[in-house]
Amino acid sequence: MKTSFLVSGSALGMLALRGLLATASPAPPLTVLSGHLAHAPQADSVRLQVGSRRVATVLSPAGEFRLEVAVLPEPQQATFSYGGQRTTLWLSPGDRQHLTLDFPKFDETVQYSGRGAALSNYLARASYRFAYDIPGQVPVPRNHLTLQTTPAEFVQQETAYQQQQQEFLTTYAQAHGLPKAFVRDQRQILALQGGQDWLGFIGYWHYLHRDDTPAQALVLPATYFDFLPALRLPQLVAHPRAATTPLVTELLYGYNNRLLPNGPLSTDPAEIGRLYAVATADFGPTPARDQVMYNLLTSNVLQNFPSVLAAYPTFKAQNRDSTLARELRQQVVVRLPFAAGQPAPDFTLRDNTGKEVSMRELRGKVVYLDFWGTWCGPCMYEMTKHSHALKERFLGRDVAFVYISVRDTQAQWQQVLQQERLTSANSVHLWAPDRQVAQLYQVPYYPCYYLIGRDGRFVEAYTTLPSDGAKTVAAIEAALNAPANAPR
């Protein structure tokens, strides 16, 4: 009996402890979004995305739905979507929100009611007014850039646009009693979105002026980057959760445009010191500075490798984060076999006539090597719109245009070659039955181009595209005119 009592007492004690724990840590409340979509078309499921989680259900014939989120750890922004339309909302644990809208006027009629509705209604109204570039609402400056848009004009338009968003938030918060913490977070989000626009303008300006001859340099106002301190990037990078949010991640990569507004990164080892000085002035010697310098170098590893090699010693000496230094070193080591002057890996594949062709057989010619696939839209664009002219430019000269089809069936590959008339006297079309050759060349994306000299050594891996026009022509010409066995 004594032993039995002890066992029973222990079991009761465990049950009591579990009860106390359950009382101390109640299960998170269920969060519910229900709604009615008037005049909704028959489409795919109603979907709700909260962070990395997705919840879906079927819209009833009457246009009704109900979505449940069992565990919502904290308040956060979510996305509701149906029939190719979407809208953002704000969900907190335990919310019971009800969404109504008239589908033909989706963004205009979004309306929430119930617990938590005030925050979602703000996001809906702000998006309709500022984010979607709807006629009659506030125009989004980044969507209306032209060749004639000067940096000063963009600054004026973007400043006014951001001020309007902040004023709308202030007015709406006062009228609807939005929580101070929510308003503070939204101001930070608006600042980060604005920072994306400021940095993105630089890249888009160069895109618009890509055909300028001679190339124009972008001249920015002296105060152009004064927006950076308000973003509080050093503090956000130091916060483990904030550092990985898409807005912060994209901004840190966009900072490349601050460092090199007229790019590219130079092979002069002294330049990286100048760029460190700029980043240190903006962020101080913080993890945010280390991250943007890492981003700058990793974004140049593929297509500007000599510059990365020149900058790497300074990065290693300056960097405070050994993890970033180790990751960059790994990328450099992987890329070294593809540096200029290294031998291009040999392979043998069959061409469209069934003949075996190897890289070794092409020695004595400059090879412009293209990994592509008929399934790849950008590949087909380059092949059908620009490759013909490039091949014609070098017809009768010692240049072989070698195209390796990857992940295609042989029948599909042959059909496209004939339909698009892709064959020519100076082109070699090869079919890869697997990805072995692509892996040998470490192809990271499609289409992917390599320029190989007469001696079978790389002139440039991950080189320019046919659509780059004069740049690609100049690179091939330089390879043709390089002295035999000259070091590269």
Helices and strands as residue ranges (DSSP letters): H 2-24, E 31-38, E 46-50, E 53-57, E 64-69, E 76-82, E 85-91, E 96-102, G 103-105, H 106-109, E 111-115, H 117-126, I 127-131, G 141-144, H 151-176, H 180-208, G 224-227, H 228-231, H 233-238, G 242-244, H 246-254, H 256-259, H 269-283, H 287-298, H 305-318, H 322-335, G 336-338, E 348-351, E 356-358, G 359-362, E 366-372, H 377-385, H 387-393, E 399-405, H 410-419, E 427-431, H 436-440, E 448-452, E 458-461, G 466-468, H 470-481
